[in-house]
Amino acid sequence: MEYFLAIDAGTGSGKCLIFDREGTVRARAAEPWSYEVTPDPELPSVNWAAFDPQAFWATLCRCIRAALEQARVSPRQIAGVAATSQREACVFVGPNGTEVYAGPNIDARGFREGLEVLQSFGAERLYQATGHSAPFIFPLCRYLWYRKQGGAEVARILMMNDWIHWRLTGEFVAEPSNATESMLFDITRRTWSDEILDAFCIPRWILPEVHQPGEHVGEVRPEVGNDTGLMAGTPVFVGGADTQCSLLGAGALDPGVVGAILGTTTPIQAVTDQLQLDPQATLWAGCHVVPGRWVLESNAGDTGDAYRWLVELLGQQPSHEEARSQLEARAAACSDTSAMLFIGPSIFDVQRMALRRPGGILFPYPTLHVRPSAGEIARAFFESIAFAVRANLEQLERVLGGSSYRLILSGGMTRSPTLLRIVADVLGREIEVALEAESAALGCAILGASGGRVEGLRQTARAWVRHDIVQPSGAVEQYMTRYRKWRQLYEEFFHLEL
């Protein structure tokens, strides 16, 4: 039997998953990783973040070896490899083939350069050209920052999934879904932007050739085979950005579908058949991994990562499945809660950033000294995710012109039945939930299995992707009132500053 191997370089961990020809996970190996984070010397509210590319590559190699061992398959049975990664993360490679800079999606060292880009290029034109606004974390500004430092020469700018493909094959390639996140890419023409490159004196040769996700672009090199356990010559296919791969892995290929990926963060993307920009420039637009498709994005912000922090705060270990299950059972046992949380989940609007706005837990006090239990606090956090999902969907509906779309949820947090029931009640609508929570890796494997061809993508997705249906219960009216209160308090918190 043939198998497909997907490498997933996420925000919090590196992973490797192996899928069979039916789209079933045969192995999953993961290791957490972290970044070197330092405050900007002159702007303490802005953080610089970097990662060690050698250490990250070693992590991915260990994950590949562990997955092969777990699946008990011969390396000869791996029919293809592809990679997906966090968006905005990038690596600069020098002329001698060594990495001179590597930064994740949270690195804001180009903050000042972002202000300069806005002033010289113009916010409106930047949005029209790239589909993105607020350039502070994008590779364009990090490259401008790096160039000012007078560091080693940069021969290539690679997005993180491009870097993995280069490590595997020695070939420099790019693809539209993550190239869109560089702010160097023309979203309309789906190629590098001559206008931006000329405006900032960036040579075109520094950027790799753009290929379609799913294209066969090389083979695993012999030295990589030694490190990973893969067979030299194994075909390598172009992957894509993790959010758009998640859409594919959840079955969101065509217009009329909105996918919400409940992971470390919760991006919410609507699939469109033409470029759709927001007249208010609040929402981002990007390229799908599916040919001829774009996405329009809102984002519920920090969800899974904030939940891990909350679980630790409540005295549990996020990695202990039994402890988390017990906490979620206590949350499910609460028919309601008087608490409201304003920690993590948010309403996407990068044009009005407030770096020091407060967060917190609100509950009635000290009447009769009634205080919320751990279960009530966990439930309130789930409600805050659902409220943020609804608010961000409403932003998409404003641009798309209505709510008649199919909604699919995927991602690690969909493993919580309690959260899913609350989301359905808050939205007051049926939701579909992808059965494979690792939808980014599944989408990446679908690209490899289909070779990126549109009809092949549809056929493979139909065969591999499966859904559950979650219906709203009798709590819709109750949540309508709580949602209005959450929105009101959210705005009041937003205008406060600590």
N, C-alpha and C positions, 0 to 999 in steps of 0.2 A: 504494500500500500504506500502511496505517496503522502507526504506531510509538508505543511508550510510553516515556516518559523517566522514569528514576528518579534522584533525588538522594539520595546516601548520605553523611551527615555522620558519619564514624567518629571513633574516638579519635585515630588517627594521621594522617588525611587526609580531604579532601573529594573526592567522586567524583561523576561523572555517567555513567550507562550508558543506552544506547538499545537497546530490544528490538523485534524485529518481531513479527508476529502468530503466529509459530510459537515464540516464546520464545527466539530466537537473538540473541545479542549482536551488534549492528551497530556499536557504538562504545563505547569506554570511555576516559574522561579522568579523571586524578587529580592532585592536588597535595598534598604533605605540609603539615601545619600544626603549630604548637607553641603552648605556653601560657606565660604568665608565672607562674612558680612561685616562691613565697617561703615561708620557714618561718614558722610561727606565732610571733609575738614572745615568747610565754610558754611554748610547748610545741614545742621544736625537732624532735621526732619527727613532728609534724603539719604538713602542707603546705597552704598556700592555693594555688589555681590559678585563673586567669581567662583569658578570651580576648577579643580585640577583635572585637566583632560586625561592624563595618564591614569589617575585613580578612577575616574568615571569609566574609562574604557576597560580597565581591569574588572570593574564591577559588572559591566555588561558581558564580558567574556566568561566570568564565573557563572552568571545567570544562564548563559547559553549552554555551558557544560552541564550545569545542574538540570536544566530542562531536558537535554538529550538523555541524561542518565535516568531521570524520572519517567520519561516516556518509553524508555527501553526500545528505542528505534535505532537502526543503523544510520550513521550520517549519510550513507548512500541513498536513504529513503527520503531525505529532505529535498523536495522538488524546487524550492525557492525560498529566499530570504528577503524580507523588506523591513524598513524601519519607520517608526513614527516617533514624534517627540513633542515636548512642550513648545508652544509658540513663542516667538520673540527671542528665544535663546539662540546664541550664535557663537561661532568660533572663527578667529582670524588665523590663517595659516601663512607662515613665512615662506620665502623662496626655497629654503632648504627642506621644506616639508615638515616643519615643527610648528606646533601651535604657539602663537605669541599672545593670544588673549582668548579666554573662554568665559562667557557670562550667561547666567540663566535669565528667565523672563522677568525677574524682579530687580535686575541691575539698573539703577537710575543714575549711573555716573555721567550720562550725557544730558543731565537736566539743563545746565546752562546752554549747551549747544542746541537743545530743543527750543529754548527761548529765542536763540539766534535764528533758527530755521523758521520759526513762526514770523519773526520780524522781516526777514529777507525774502522768504518765499510766499508768505501769506497763508493764514489758516484756511481760508476758503479754497484757494487753489490746491493746497496740500490735500485737503479732504477729497476734492474732485478727482485728483490724480491717483490717490492711493486708497481711497475708501476709509482712511483712518484719520483720527485727529489726536491732539495732545501727544506730540512725538517723543516724549521724554524717556521712554524705555526701549525705543526701537533701535535696531542695529545702525541705521543711518546716523543717529546722534552719538552712539557709542563709538562708531568709526571716526566721526569728526573729533570726538574727545581724544581718542587714541592718537590720531594724527598730530594733534596739538602737543602731545607729550613727547614727540620725537622718538618714539620707540622703534623697534625693529620693523623693517619693511614688511608690508602685508601683500601677499601674492594672491590670496583668495579670501573672500568673505563667504562663510558658509552658515546656513541655518543648522540647527542641531541635528536634524535628521539627515541633512546633506553631509554633515561631518561623519556621521555613522556610516553612510554609504561609501564615503571616501576611505574611511578606515578599513572597510570590508574589501573594497575593490581597487583602490588607488585612483579611481575616476572622480573628477569634479563634476557633479551634476546638481541641478536644482529642480524644483517643481512649483507650480503656481500657488498651492494652498498655503505653504509656509513662506514662500517668497513674498506674498502679500503682506506678511507680518514684518517685513524688513524696512518698509517705507522707502524702498528703492525700486519698487515694482509698479508698472502701469497696469492698474486693475482692469481697465477697459480693453487694452490690447493684449493683456496676459503675457507681457514680456517686460524686461527691465526698462525703466523709464529714462529715456535720453534726456528729457527735460530736467529731471532731478539730478542725474549724473553730471550734466553740463553745469547746472546751477552751483554745484558744490565741488566741481573739479575732481570728480571721481572717475578714474579710467574704467571703461566698460569691461576690459579684459580681467578686472579683479573679481568679476562675478561669473559664476559657472553657467554653462549652457542649460537652458530650461527644457525639461522633458515632461511628458505627461505621466502622472501617477500610474503605476502599473507597468510601465515600460521596462523591458529587460536592458540593463545598462552595464552589466559586468558580471564577473565571477569572483568568488571568494579566493583571495590570494593564498598561496601555500603557507606563508608565515602566520596568517590569520587562522588558518586551519589548525595550526599547532596550538594557538592560544585558546581557541574556542571549542575544538573538537569537531568542527565542521569539516567536510571534505573539500579540499581545494578544487576549484572549478564549479562549485555549487552556484547556480544562477542567482543573481541579485536583482531585485526589481525595485523601482522607485516607489517609496511610500508617500507619506504626507504629514501634514500637521495633525496633532492628536485630536483636536475638536472635530475637524472635518472627517478624519478617519472614523471617529466615533459615530458621526452621522451615518456614514456608510454601514458601519457595523451594527447600527440600530435599525437600518432599513429606510433611512431618510435620504432618498436619491432625487426626488422630483418635486416640482412646485406643488404647493398645497400641504406641505409637511413642515412642521417645526420640531426640532429636536432639542431637548434640554439634557445636558450631560452633568449629572450630579456627582461631581468628584471633588478634588481639592478645591477647585472653584466650580462655578456652575454657569458656563456659557450657554446661551440659548440662541439657536440659529434657525432662521427660516430659509428654506431652499427656494431659490428663484431661477427663472430661465433667462433672465437678463439682469444686468447690473441695476440694482435698486439702491439709490442713495437716500439718506434721510434729509429732508429740507432743513431740519434744525441742526444737522450734523452731530446729533447726540449718539446715534447708533453707528456701528462700524459695518462696513461691507468687505467681503473677501471672496476668494475663489474656493469652490468646492473641489474635492478630489475627483468628482465626476465631471467628465468633459461637458462643456456647454452649460455648466451650472455655476451659480454664484450663491453667496449666503449673505443675509442681513442679520446682524448680531446685537443682542443686548446681553447683559451678564449680571447674574445675581451675586457675583463677588465671592468672598471667602466663606466657603461652606464646610467642606470636609475637613480642611485644616483647622478651622475654628472649632469644629465639633471635637476633634482630637484634643485640642487644648481644654475644652470644657470637660471632657471625660476625665482628663488628668486632674483638673481642678476639683472634681467631685470624688477624687480619691481612687480612680480606677486606672488600669493600664490599657490604653487604646489597643495594644497588640494582643491582649487577652480576650479571645472571642467570648468565653463564658461570662466574663465580667461585663462586657459590653452588652451581651444578650440580656443579662439580668437587669441592667439599667434600662434598656429599651422595653423590657417587659413591664417594668415599673411605670414607664412613660405611657405604655398602652393601657395600663390599668386605671390611669387617671382619665375619667370621662371628659374632664375639662381642667383648666388651670387659670388662676387669676393672675399669673405672672406673664410678663411680656419681656422678650429679649431684644436687645439692639446691639448684638455682638456678631460680627462676621457678615451675614447676608445683607445685601444692599441693593439700591436701585442704580443702574448703570448711567453715569453721566460724567464723563471725564472733563467736561467743560466747566464744572463747578466742583473742583476737588477741595476737600477740607481735611488737611493732614492731621489736625489736632482735635477733630470733633469727638465728643465723648461717646462711649458705649456703656451699656449697663443692663441690669435686670431690674425691672419695676414690678412691685407687688404691694398689696395693701399692708400697711404697717403703721402703728403697733396694735390695731384693733384686736383685742383678745389675744394679742401676742401670737397670732396665726402666721406662720412662716411657711413658704413653699418647701416641699420635699425635693429630694434629688430627682425623683421621677417627674415631678411637676416642672422642674427647671429643664430637664431633658425634653419634655413635651413642648414647653414653650420655645425651645430652640428649634425643634422640628416645625413648629408653627411659623417661626420667623423665616425659615427657608421657604415654606409654602407661600407666605405673604410676599416675599421678595420675588419668587418665581412669577406670581400673579402680576405684580407691578411691572416687571420687565416684559412679560407677555403683552401687557397693555401698551407698552411703548412700541413693540413690534406691530400691534394691531393698528396703532395710529398711522403708521406708514403704509402697511399692507392693505388697510381699508376694511377691516372686519376680523371676526373671530372664527370664520368657517374654515378651519384648518385641522389637519390630523396632528395630534400631539403625541410624541414618543419620548419617553424618559429612558436614560441609560446611565451607566456609571456606578461606582462602588457604593454610593449611598442608597441606591435603589434596592440594596439587600435588606433594607429595613421596611417591613410591611406597615409598621406604624406610621412612618414618614409618608409612604405612598397613600395610605388612607387619608391622611391629613391633607396632602396635596390635592387629591381628588375632591375633597369636601371644600377646601378653600377656593378652588377653581370652579366648583360646581359643574364639572364635566367629566366625561369618560377619558381616561388616559391609557395609553398603551405603554407597556414596560418591556424593554428588551430583556429576554431571559439571560443572555450572556452579558454580565455586568462589565466585563473587560471589552467593551465595544471598540475602543481605539485599536487594540491589537487585532480583534476580529476583522475590522475594516481594513487594516493593513494586510492581513492574510488574504482577504477577498481580492485586493488589488493584485497581489502576486498570483493568485490562482486564476484570475481572469485575464491577466495581461493588460489590464486597464481599458479594454474595449468596452464600449457602452453596453452593448447587448450582453456581453459576458458578465459585466458587473451586475446587471439586473438579474440574470439567471442565477448567478452564484449567490447574490443576496437573498433572492426568493428561497433558495434551497437551504441556506445556512442560518438565516435570521429568523428567530421565533419570538413571539410576544405573549405576555399575559395582559389581560384587561382588568383595570381597577375602576369600579363605579363609585360615584359619590354616595354617601349614606344620608341619614336624616339630619346631619349637622350643618348643612349648607347655609341656612338662614343665620344660625349662631355665628358662623365664621364670617358672614357678610358684615355683621356688626363689629366683630373683632378686627377684621381687616381694615375697616374705615378708621378705627381707633389707632391701629398700628401705623397707618399712613400719616395720620395727624401727628402722632408722637415722633415718627421718623423725621418729619420736616422740622419739628421743634428742636430735636436733638441736632439736626444738621446745622442749624444756625447758631448753636452754642459752641464755644471754643474753650478748651482747657489751657 
